[in-house]
Amino acid sequence: MMELLFIGILLLILVLTNLIVFKLGRRDRVKRIVYGVIVILFTPLIFKVLLDIIGSFDPGGFASGAISIIYSSLFFINGIIIILIGIVTNSTNKA
């Protein structure tokens, strides 16, 4: 049960990241590309924070490393997808 809650929290953080990026980026392709790069640059920080937090619950360390690598990979892929969406989006700045 605890593992399911933890996975749900991680997915919620990923969804919130997407909501923030797409709210701030609106329909501007350059902003989406920049925010995608920022998400990719935050990936090592996410890895380190998760490794420290999960490592306190796992004395062996193998599971904490595996979860950190999996989630960091998802975060990195999410950044690449945001960049790709920014590339293919038509920019409509009407301000």
Secondary structure, 3 states (H helix, E strand, C coil): CHHHHHHHHHHHHHHHHHHHHHHHHCCCHHHHHHHHHHHHHCHHHHHHHHHHHHHCCCCCCHHHHHHHHHHHHHHHHHHHHHHHHHHHCCCCCCC
